[in-house]
Amino acid sequence: MTIYAGASILGGATVVGANATIGSNAFITESVAPGARVSIKNPELSVRQPKEGAFHDHS
């Protein structure tokens, strides 16, 4: 098995199977099957544009 930095494996009965890969910063609370890959999704960047006139130019 491979466990990358920042991964958290919680629970006394949590088992990580042979040849499983746990990605960095993953948070595991259930057992992982042999050969499985566990990773977190990259967060999506969400940009909201301000409403017109919401900002005032004080120059």
Biopython code that builds the backbone (N, CA, C, O; Angstrom):
import numpy as np
from Bio.PDB.StructureBuilder import StructureBuilder

atoms = [
    (1, "MET", "N", (0.836, -1.169, 0.000)),
    (1, "MET", "CA", (0.000, 0.000, 0.000)),
    (1, "MET", "C", (0.880, 1.229, 0.000)),
    (1, "MET", "O", (2.019, 1.208, 0.467)),
    (2, "THR", "N", (0.315, 2.316, -0.543)),
    (2, "THR", "CA", (1.008, 3.591, -0.560)),
    (2, "THR", "C", (0.091, 4.627, 0.074)),
    (2, "THR", "O", (-1.071, 4.752, -0.312)),
    (3, "ILE", "N", (0.614, 5.372, 1.048)),
    (3, "ILE", "CA", (-0.156, 6.418, 1.710)),
    (3, "ILE", "C", (0.648, 7.712, 1.596)),
    (3, "ILE", "O", (1.770, 7.805, 2.095)),
    (4, "TYR", "N", (0.064, 8.696, 0.938)),
    (4, "TYR", "CA", (0.756, 9.968, 0.717)),
    (4, "TYR", "C", (0.565, 10.921, 1.896)),
    (4, "TYR", "O", (-0.328, 10.740, 2.724)),
    (5, "ALA", "N", (1.417, 11.933, 1.952)),
    (5, "ALA", "CA", (1.453, 12.886, 3.058)),
    (5, "ALA", "C", (0.096, 13.545, 3.294)),
    (5, "ALA", "O", (-0.623, 13.887, 2.355)),
    (6, "GLY", "N", (-0.229, 13.709, 4.561)),
    (6, "GLY", "CA", (-1.442, 14.408, 4.942)),
    (6, "GLY", "C", (-2.680, 13.540, 4.983)),
    (6, "GLY", "O", (-3.744, 14.018, 5.376)),
    (7, "ALA", "N", (-2.578, 12.270, 4.587)),
    (7, "ALA", "CA", (-3.742, 11.384, 4.621)),
    (7, "ALA", "C", (-4.086, 11.048, 6.068)),
    (7, "ALA", "O", (-3.197, 10.876, 6.901)),
    (8, "SER", "N", (-5.380, 10.957, 6.359)),
    (8, "SER", "CA", (-5.842, 10.597, 7.698)),
    (8, "SER", "C", (-6.662, 9.319, 7.596)),
    (8, "SER", "O", (-7.624, 9.246, 6.830)),
    (9, "ILE", "N", (-6.276, 8.320, 8.370)),
    (9, "ILE", "CA", (-6.994, 7.043, 8.407)),
    (9, "ILE", "C", (-7.505, 6.880, 9.819)),
    (9, "ILE", "O", (-6.723, 6.719, 10.756)),
    (10, "LEU", "N", (-8.826, 6.921, 9.975)),
    (10, "LEU", "CA", (-9.450, 6.908, 11.294)),
    (10, "LEU", "C", (-10.261, 5.639, 11.510)),
    (10, "LEU", "O", (-10.726, 5.015, 10.557)),
    (11, "GLY", "N", (-10.423, 5.271, 12.762)),
    (11, "GLY", "CA", (-11.256, 4.124, 13.117)),
    (11, "GLY", "C", (-10.415, 2.920, 13.442)),
    (11, "GLY", "O", (-9.475, 2.589, 12.718)),
    (12, "GLY", "N", (-10.752, 2.268, 14.528)),
    (12, "GLY", "CA", (-9.982, 1.108, 14.965)),
    (12, "GLY", "C", (-10.113, -0.091, 14.040)),
    (12, "GLY", "O", (-9.217, -0.934, 13.991)),
    (13, "ALA", "N", (-11.224, -0.181, 13.302)),
    (13, "ALA", "CA", (-11.448, -1.335, 12.436)),
    (13, "ALA", "C", (-11.226, -0.999, 10.963)),
    (13, "ALA", "O", (-11.582, -1.792, 10.092)),
    (14, "THR", "N", (-10.646, 0.160, 10.674)),
    (14, "THR", "CA", (-10.409, 0.559, 9.288)),
    (14, "THR", "C", (-9.218, -0.212, 8.740)),
    (14, "THR", "O", (-8.135, -0.194, 9.325)),
    (15, "VAL", "N", (-9.423, -0.894, 7.607)),
    (15, "VAL", "CA", (-8.383, -1.713, 7.003)),
    (15, "VAL", "C", (-8.086, -1.175, 5.608)),
    (15, "VAL", "O", (-9.004, -0.880, 4.843)),
    (16, "VAL", "N", (-6.802, -1.047, 5.280)),
    (16, "VAL", "CA", (-6.383, -0.645, 3.942)),
    (16, "VAL", "C", (-5.814, -1.884, 3.269)),
    (16, "VAL", "O", (-4.835, -2.465, 3.738)),
    (17, "GLY", "N", (-6.443, -2.286, 2.157)),
    (17, "GLY", "CA", (-6.061, -3.514, 1.466)),
    (17, "GLY", "C", (-4.715, -3.419, 0.766)),
    (17, "GLY", "O", (-4.173, -2.333, 0.560)),
    (18, "ALA", "N", (-4.193, -4.583, 0.408)),
    (18, "ALA", "CA", (-2.911, -4.682, -0.280)),
    (18, "ALA", "C", (-2.945, -3.908, -1.595)),
    (18, "ALA", "O", (-3.953, -3.916, -2.302)),
    (19, "ASN", "N", (-1.851, -3.248, -1.914)),
    (19, "ASN", "CA", (-1.683, -2.489, -3.153)),
    (19, "ASN", "C", (-2.663, -1.328, -3.305)),
    (19, "ASN", "O", (-2.842, -0.823, -4.414)),
    (20, "ALA", "N", (-3.301, -0.896, -2.221)),
    (20, "ALA", "CA", (-4.181, 0.273, -2.271)),
    (20, "ALA", "C", (-3.323, 1.532, -2.220)),
    (20, "ALA", "O", (-2.218, 1.519, -1.677)),
    (21, "THR", "N", (-3.838, 2.615, -2.788)),
    (21, "THR", "CA", (-3.151, 3.897, -2.771)),
    (21, "THR", "C", (-4.086, 4.928, -2.152)),
    (21, "THR", "O", (-5.219, 5.102, -2.601)),
    (22, "ILE", "N", (-3.597, 5.613, -1.109)),
    (22, "ILE", "CA", (-4.358, 6.665, -0.450)),
    (22, "ILE", "C", (-3.682, 7.986, -0.788)),
    (22, "ILE", "O", (-2.524, 8.196, -0.427)),
    (23, "GLY", "N", (-4.380, 8.869, -1.469)),
    (23, "GLY", "CA", (-3.824, 10.138, -1.911)),
    (23, "GLY", "C", (-3.615, 11.116, -0.766)),
    (23, "GLY", "O", (-4.164, 10.943, 0.322)),
    (24, "SER", "N", (-2.820, 12.136, -1.022)),
    (24, "SER", "CA", (-2.530, 13.127, 0.014)),
    (24, "SER", "C", (-3.796, 13.865, 0.423)),
    (24, "SER", "O", (-4.665, 14.155, -0.399)),
    (25, "ASN", "N", (-3.876, 14.158, 1.715)),
    (25, "ASN", "CA", (-4.987, 14.872, 2.331)),
    (25, "ASN", "C", (-6.321, 14.140, 2.269)),
    (25, "ASN", "O", (-7.358, 14.735, 2.560)),
    (26, "ALA", "N", (-6.317, 12.860, 1.896)),
    (26, "ALA", "CA", (-7.560, 12.073, 1.917)),
    (26, "ALA", "C", (-7.929, 11.783, 3.368)),
    (26, "ALA", "O", (-7.055, 11.668, 4.227)),
    (27, "PHE", "N", (-9.197, 11.669, 3.630)),
    (27, "PHE", "CA", (-9.732, 11.445, 4.977)),
    (27, "PHE", "C", (-10.519, 10.140, 4.921)),
    (27, "PHE", "O", (-11.631, 10.112, 4.393)),
    (28, "ILE", "N", (-9.952, 9.053, 5.461)),
    (28, "ILE", "CA", (-10.528, 7.718, 5.340)),
    (28, "ILE", "C", (-11.207, 7.324, 6.649)),
    (28, "ILE", "O", (-10.584, 7.366, 7.710)),
    (29, "THR", "N", (-12.487, 6.941, 6.576)),
    (29, "THR", "CA", (-13.214, 6.483, 7.763)),
    (29, "THR", "C", (-13.778, 5.084, 7.569)),
    (29, "THR", "O", (-14.375, 4.526, 8.490)),
    (30, "GLU", "N", (-13.598, 4.509, 6.383)),
    (30, "GLU", "CA", (-14.072, 3.162, 6.082)),
    (30, "GLU", "C", (-12.928, 2.360, 5.479)),
    (30, "GLU", "O", (-11.963, 2.930, 4.971)),
    (31, "SER", "N", (-13.036, 1.057, 5.535)),
    (31, "SER", "CA", (-12.001, 0.189, 4.967)),
    (31, "SER", "C", (-11.883, 0.404, 3.461)),
    (31, "SER", "O", (-12.851, 0.769, 2.794)),
    (32, "VAL", "N", (-10.681, 0.173, 2.938)),
    (32, "VAL", "CA", (-10.388, 0.354, 1.518)),
    (32, "VAL", "C", (-10.019, -0.998, 0.921)),
    (32, "VAL", "O", (-9.185, -1.718, 1.470)),
    (33, "ALA", "N", (-10.632, -1.337, -0.188)),
    (33, "ALA", "CA", (-10.419, -2.635, -0.833)),
    (33, "ALA", "C", (-9.007, -2.742, -1.413)),
    (33, "ALA", "O", (-8.392, -1.727, -1.741)),
    (34, "PRO", "N", (-8.492, -3.972, -1.538)),
    (34, "PRO", "CA", (-7.175, -4.161, -2.152)),
    (34, "PRO", "C", (-7.143, -3.587, -3.569)),
    (34, "PRO", "O", (-8.071, -3.791, -4.352)),
    (35, "GLY", "N", (-6.073, -2.873, -3.887)),
    (35, "GLY", "CA", (-5.901, -2.320, -5.226)),
    (35, "GLY", "C", (-6.667, -1.024, -5.485)),
    (35, "GLY", "O", (-6.550, -0.455, -6.570)),
    (36, "ALA", "N", (-7.439, -0.547, -4.525)),
    (36, "ALA", "CA", (-8.232, 0.670, -4.728)),
    (36, "ALA", "C", (-7.354, 1.910, -4.682)),
    (36, "ALA", "O", (-6.278, 1.898, -4.084)),
    (37, "ARG", "N", (-7.815, 2.975, -5.315)),
    (37, "ARG", "CA", (-7.156, 4.281, -5.266)),
    (37, "ARG", "C", (-8.142, 5.264, -4.658)),
    (37, "ARG", "O", (-9.264, 5.411, -5.142)),
    (38, "VAL", "N", (-7.722, 5.927, -3.608)),
    (38, "VAL", "CA", (-8.575, 6.901, -2.932)),
    (38, "VAL", "C", (-7.912, 8.263, -3.033)),
    (38, "VAL", "O", (-6.744, 8.418, -2.677)),
    (39, "SER", "N", (-8.650, 9.247, -3.516)),
    (39, "SER", "CA", (-8.113, 10.602, -3.621)),
    (39, "SER", "C", (-9.242, 11.601, -3.438)),
    (39, "SER", "O", (-10.419, 11.248, -3.502)),
    (40, "ILE", "N", (-8.870, 12.844, -3.209)),
    (40, "ILE", "CA", (-9.881, 13.889, -3.098)),
    (40, "ILE", "C", (-9.977, 14.611, -4.426)),
    (40, "ILE", "O", (-9.004, 14.688, -5.176)),
    (41, "LYS", "N", (-11.154, 15.139, -4.713)),
    (41, "LYS", "CA", (-11.324, 15.928, -5.927)),
    (41, "LYS", "C", (-10.653, 17.279, -5.730)),
    (41, "LYS", "O", (-10.658, 17.832, -4.630)),
    (42, "ASN", "N", (-10.088, 17.794, -6.783)),
    (42, "ASN", "CA", (-9.551, 19.142, -6.717)),
    (42, "ASN", "C", (-10.709, 20.114, -6.553)),
    (42, "ASN", "O", (-11.716, 20.009, -7.252)),
    (43, "PRO", "N", (-10.569, 21.049, -5.641)),
    (43, "PRO", "CA", (-11.657, 22.009, -5.490)),
    (43, "PRO", "C", (-11.815, 22.840, -6.756)),
    (43, "PRO", "O", (-10.834, 23.173, -7.421)),
    (44, "GLU", "N", (-13.050, 23.166, -7.076)),
    (44, "GLU", "CA", (-13.311, 23.979, -8.248)),
    (44, "GLU", "C", (-13.233, 25.452, -7.870)),
    (44, "GLU", "O", (-13.669, 25.854, -6.791)),
    (45, "LEU", "N", (-12.689, 26.224, -8.745)),
    (45, "LEU", "CA", (-12.612, 27.649, -8.523)),
    (45, "LEU", "C", (-13.936, 28.268, -8.948)),
    (45, "LEU", "O", (-14.365, 28.111, -10.091)),
    (46, "SER", "N", (-14.563, 28.953, -8.045)),
    (46, "SER", "CA", (-15.830, 29.607, -8.328)),
    (46, "SER", "C", (-15.636, 31.109, -8.171)),
    (46, "SER", "O", (-15.317, 31.597, -7.087)),
    (47, "VAL", "N", (-15.832, 31.829, -9.260)),
    (47, "VAL", "CA", (-15.648, 33.276, -9.237)),
    (47, "VAL", "C", (-16.989, 33.931, -9.533)),
    (47, "VAL", "O", (-17.606, 33.687, -10.570)),
    (48, "ARG", "N", (-17.424, 34.768, -8.597)),
    (48, "ARG", "CA", (-18.661, 35.517, -8.817)),
    (48, "ARG", "C", (-18.287, 36.955, -9.143)),
    (48, "ARG", "O", (-17.503, 37.580, -8.429)),
    (49, "GLN", "N", (-18.841, 37.460, -10.201)),
    (49, "GLN", "CA", (-18.574, 38.833, -10.594)),
    (49, "GLN", "C", (-19.453, 39.769, -9.762)),
    (49, "GLN", "O", (-20.617, 39.458, -9.511)),
    (50, "PRO", "N", (-18.911, 40.906, -9.335)),
    (50, "PRO", "CA", (-19.718, 41.854, -8.572)),
    (50, "PRO", "C", (-20.807, 42.448, -9.463)),
    (50, "PRO", "O", (-20.654, 42.558, -10.679)),
    (51, "LYS", "N", (-21.896, 42.821, -8.827)),
    (51, "LYS", "CA", (-22.964, 43.485, -9.567)),
    (51, "LYS", "C", (-22.484, 44.855, -10.002)),
    (51, "LYS", "O", (-21.698, 45.499, -9.308)),
    (52, "GLU", "N", (-22.954, 45.289, -11.139)),
    (52, "GLU", "CA", (-22.547, 46.593, -11.657)),
    (52, "GLU", "C", (-22.944, 47.681, -10.663)),
    (52, "GLU", "O", (-24.080, 47.721, -10.191)),
    (53, "GLY", "N", (-22.008, 48.550, -10.357)),
    (53, "GLY", "CA", (-22.260, 49.637, -9.419)),
    (53, "GLY", "C", (-22.024, 49.248, -7.960)),
    (53, "GLY", "O", (-22.220, 50.072, -7.068)),
    (54, "ALA", "N", (-21.604, 48.003, -7.702)),
    (54, "ALA", "CA", (-21.376, 47.562, -6.336)),
    (54, "ALA", "C", (-20.114, 48.182, -5.741)),
    (54, "ALA", "O", (-20.021, 48.352, -4.525)),
    (55, "PHE", "N", (-19.157, 48.516, -6.576)),
    (55, "PHE", "CA", (-17.916, 49.110, -6.104)),
    (55, "PHE", "C", (-17.833, 50.547, -6.596)),
    (55, "PHE", "O", (-18.218, 50.851, -7.725)),
    (56, "HIS", "N", (-17.336, 51.408, -5.756)),
    (56, "HIS", "CA", (-17.204, 52.819, -6.123)),
    (56, "HIS", "C", (-15.747, 53.159, -6.311)),
    (56, "HIS", "O", (-14.897, 52.755, -5.517)),
    (57, "ASP", "N", (-15.461, 53.894, -7.348)),
    (57, "ASP", "CA", (-14.089, 54.346, -7.594)),
    (57, "ASP", "C", (-13.885, 55.647, -6.843)),
    (57, "ASP", "O", (-14.522, 56.653, -7.155)),
    (58, "HIS", "N", (-13.000, 55.636, -5.852)),
    (58, "HIS", "CA", (-12.756, 56.809, -5.021)),
    (58, "HIS", "C", (-11.501, 57.577, -5.443)),
    (58, "HIS", "O", (-10.876, 58.249, -4.623)),
    (59, "SER", "N", (-11.141, 57.475, -6.708)),
    (59, "SER", "CA", (-9.916, 58.165, -7.147)),
    (59, "SER", "C", (-10.182, 59.604, -7.543)),
    (59, "SER", "O", (-9.258, 60.317, -7.934)),
]
sb = StructureBuilder()
sb.init_structure("model")
sb.init_model(0)
sb.init_chain("A")
sb.init_seg("    ")
for serial, (resi, resn, name, xyz) in enumerate(atoms, 1):
    if name == "N":
        sb.init_residue(resn, " ", resi, " ")
    sb.init_atom(name, np.array(xyz, "f"), 0.0, 1.0, " ", f" {name:<3s}", serial, name[0])
structure = sb.get_structure()
